[in-house]
C-alpha cells in the first residue's frame, strides 16, 4: 500500500508598493478644460501612455453618469484612469475605476492628507497647473550601466548621473537636485524635488521642484526639451520653438509664470 505525501499549503503573500502617479483635476467648464488637455496632448503625444492616472473629482463633483462619460472621454484620448478621488464616496459603479480612499500627496512637508496639503499649498489651482505629481518617498533610479555610470547620491542629497539617460528611462529623485553629465534622450523623463542640471542636450521631459519648491530651476547646455516644468507650471516644445530651442537655457518661476531664458 502506498501513501501520497500531503500537499504543502502555500501562503499568499501581499505586498504594498508605492509608485509615481499623475493626478488630473477636471474643472468647470469641462469643455474648456478638455480643450486645454487636448493642447497638452498635442504638444506631448504619448505622454500618458502606460502611466497611472488618478482622476480627482473633488473640484468638479459630477454625478455617476457624468463620471462614466468623463472616464470614456479620457479613454478615447489614451488616458487610462486607474483610480478616482471623490470625497464622500467609498465606491462607484462596478464598471468604473475604484475610489481611492485616504490618499496622501508627497510634499516637502512629508506625506499629507487632502486637508493638510490644501492648507500648505493655498491657492495653487490657477491655470497652468495641469498636473500634480505624487512621488514615492523611496524614489526610483534607473541607470543604463553599472560601475562608474551608476547614479550617485551625494551627502547633500544631490543625485549625480554620469551616463546618458536613454529613451524610456524615468529618473525620480524626491530628495534634492539631479545632475546629468550626459544627454537626456527624447522620450525620457527627470523628476526632481530640487533643481535639474543637464550638461548635455536635454531632449526629454524635465520637472523640477516637483514637491512644491518654487525656487527650483532647470539648466541645460542645449534645449531640445519636450517639456519643462517647475512646481507644476510648464512650457512645451511648441511654446519654446524659435525662442530658446537649441540654446543653453535656464527655466525658473517668475511669479505665476514659467520663464525660459538663454544663458550667455
C-alpha positions in Angstrom: 0.0 0.0 0.0 1.3 3.4 -0.9 0.5 6.8 0.6 0.7 10.1 -1.1 2.6 12.8 0.6 0.3 15.6 1.8 0.4 18.7 -0.3 2.0 21.7 1.5 -0.3 24.6 1.5 1.4 27.8 0.2 0.7 31.0 1.9 -0.5 34.0 -0.1 1.9 37.0 0.2 0.6 40.6 0.0 3.0 43.4 -0.5 2.4 47.2 -0.6 4.1 49.2 -3.3 4.4 53.0 -4.0 4.8 54.5 -7.4 4.6 57.7 -9.3 1.0 58.7 -10.2 -0.3 61.6 -12.1 -3.4 63.4 -10.9 -5.8 65.1 -13.3 -8.3 67.5 -11.7 -11.1 68.5 -14.1 -12.7 71.9 -13.6 -15.8 73.6 -14.9 -16.5 74.4 -17.7 -15.5 70.9 -18.7 -15.3 71.6 -22.4 -12.7 74.3 -21.8 -10.7 72.0 -19.5 -10.8 69.3 -22.2 -9.6 71.8 -24.8 -6.6 72.6 -22.6 -5.9 68.9 -22.1 -6.0 68.3 -25.9 -3.5 71.1 -26.3 -1.2 69.4 -23.8 -1.6 66.0 -25.6 -1.0 67.6 -28.9 2.3 69.1 -27.7 3.4 65.9 -25.9 1.9 63.0 -27.8 2.1 59.7 -25.9 2.7 61.5 -22.6 0.1 59.5 -20.7 0.8 56.2 -22.5 1.3 53.5 -19.8 1.1 56.0 -17.0 -1.2 55.5 -13.9 -3.6 58.4 -13.7 -5.8 59.4 -10.7 -8.9 61.4 -11.5 -9.5 63.9 -8.7 -13.2 64.9 -8.9 -13.4 66.9 -5.7 -13.5 70.2 -7.6 -15.9 69.2 -10.3 -18.1 66.9 -8.1 -20.0 65.2 -11.0 -22.8 62.6 -10.7 -22.2 59.0 -11.6 -23.4 59.4 -15.2 -21.1 62.3 -15.7 -18.2 60.3 -14.3 -18.9 57.5 -16.7 -18.9 59.9 -19.6 -15.7 61.6 -18.5 -13.8 58.3 -18.0 -14.9 57.3 -21.5 -13.8 60.6 -23.0 -10.4 60.4 -21.4 -10.1 56.8 -22.6 -10.5 57.9 -26.2 -7.7 60.3 -25.6 -5.4 57.5 -24.5 -5.7 58.3 -20.8 -6.5 55.3 -18.6 -7.9 56.2 -15.2 -6.9 53.6 -12.6 -8.5 55.3 -9.6 -10.8 58.1 -8.6 -10.7 60.6 -5.7 -14.1 61.8 -4.6 -14.8 62.7 -1.0 -18.0 61.2 0.5 -17.9 58.1 -1.8 -16.3 54.8 -1.0 -17.4 53.0 -4.1 -19.0 53.8 -7.5 -20.5 51.6 -10.2 -18.6 48.3 -11.0 -17.7 49.5 -14.5 -15.9 52.5 -13.1 -12.3 52.7 -11.6 -12.2 52.2 -7.8 -12.4 55.1 -5.4 -9.1 56.0 -3.7 -9.7 56.5 0.0 -7.1 58.2 2.3 -4.7 59.1 -0.5 -1.7 61.3 0.5 0.5 63.5 -1.5 4.2 63.6 -1.1 5.4 67.1 -0.4 8.4 68.8 1.1 6.4 68.7 4.4 6.1 64.9 4.2 3.1 62.8 3.2 0.0 65.0 3.6 -3.7 64.1 3.5 -6.0 66.3 1.4 -7.0 68.9 4.1 -3.4 69.4 5.2 -1.9 69.7 1.7 -4.6 72.2 0.8 -3.6 74.3 3.9 0.0 74.1 2.8 -0.4 74.7 -0.9 -3.1 77.5 -0.6 -4.3 78.9 -3.8 -2.3 76.9 -6.4 -5.1 75.8 -8.7 -4.5 78.7 -11.2 -4.4 78.0 -14.9 -1.2 76.2 -15.9 -1.0 73.7 -13.0 -2.4 70.9 -15.3 -0.7 68.1 -13.5 0.2 67.2 -9.9 3.0 64.7 -9.3 3.0 62.3 -6.4 6.4 60.8 -5.6 7.3 57.7 -3.8 9.5 58.6 -0.8 11.9 55.9 -1.9 12.2 57.3 -5.4 13.1 55.4 -8.5 16.5 55.5 -10.2 17.2 53.7 -13.4 20.8 53.6 -14.7 22.0 52.3 -18.1 25.3 50.9 -16.9 26.9 49.6 -13.7 30.2 50.7 -12.1 31.2 54.3 -12.7 28.0 55.0 -14.6 25.7 54.2 -11.7 23.8 57.2 -10.2 25.5 58.5 -7.1 23.7 60.4 -4.3 26.0 62.9 -2.7 25.9 63.8 1.0 24.0 67.0 0.1 21.2 64.9 -1.4 22.1 65.7 -5.0 21.8 62.8 -7.4 24.6 62.7 -10.0 24.1 60.6 -13.2 27.3 60.1 -15.2 25.7 58.1 -18.1 23.3 59.5 -20.7 19.6 58.9 -20.0 18.0 56.7 -22.7 14.6 57.0 -24.2 12.0 55.4 -21.9 14.0 55.9 -18.7 12.5 57.7 -15.8 14.6 59.3 -13.1 12.7 60.3 -10.0 14.6 61.9 -7.1 12.5 63.3 -4.2 15.5 64.3 -2.1 17.2 67.1 -3.9 18.9 68.2 -7.2 19.6 66.0 -10.2 22.8 66.5 -12.2 23.2 64.7 -15.5 26.7 64.8 -17.1 25.5 63.4 -20.4 22.4 64.0 -22.6 18.8 63.2 -21.9 17.1 61.4 -24.8 13.7 62.1 -26.3 11.0 60.0 -24.5 12.8 60.0 -21.2 11.9 61.9 -18.1 13.6 63.5 -15.0 11.5 64.5 -11.9 13.3 66.1 -9.0 12.4 67.8 -5.8 15.1 70.3 -6.4 16.8 71.7 -9.5 17.9 69.8 -12.6 21.2 70.3 -14.3 21.9 68.7 -17.7 25.4 69.2 -19.1 24.4 67.7 -22.5 21.4 68.1 -24.7 18.0 67.9 -23.0 15.5 66.2 -25.4 13.1 64.6 -22.9 10.9 66.0 -20.2 12.3 67.7 -17.0 10.2 68.6 -14.0 12.0 70.4 -11.2 10.6 71.4 -7.8 8.1 68.6 -8.0 7.3 68.6 -4.3 6.4 72.3 -4.1 9.9 74.0 -4.4 9.1 77.2 -6.3 12.8 78.2 -6.2 13.9 75.2 -8.2 15.4 75.7 -11.7 16.3 73.7 -14.8 19.6 74.3 -16.6 20.8 72.6 -19.8 23.6 73.2 -22.3 21.2 72.6 -25.3 17.5 72.9 -25.1 15.6 70.4 -27.2 13.2 69.5 -24.4 9.7 68.1 -25.0 8.5 69.8 -21.8 10.0 71.9 -19.0 8.1 72.2 -15.6 8.9 73.9 -12.3 6.5 73.2 -9.4 3.8 72.1 -11.8 4.0 75.1 -14.1 5.1 74.1 -17.6 6.0 75.1 -21.1 6.0 72.7 -24.1 8.3 72.3 -27.1 5.8 74.2 -29.3 5.9 77.2 -27.0 9.7 77.3 -26.9 10.1 76.9 -30.7 12.1 79.8 -32.3 12.8 81.4 -28.9 15.0 79.1 -26.8 15.3 75.9 -28.8 18.8 74.7 -29.5 20.3 77.1 -27.0 21.7 76.9 -23.4 18.9 77.9 -21.1 17.6 78.1 -17.6 13.9 77.7 -16.7 12.5 79.3 -13.5 9.3 80.6 -12.0 8.8 84.4 -12.2 5.6 85.0 -10.2 2.9 82.7 -11.6 4.7 82.2 -15.0 7.5 79.9 -16.1 10.3 81.7 -17.8 12.9 80.1 -20.1 15.8 82.4 -20.7 19.0 81.8 -22.6 22.4 81.6 -20.9 25.3 83.7 -22.2 
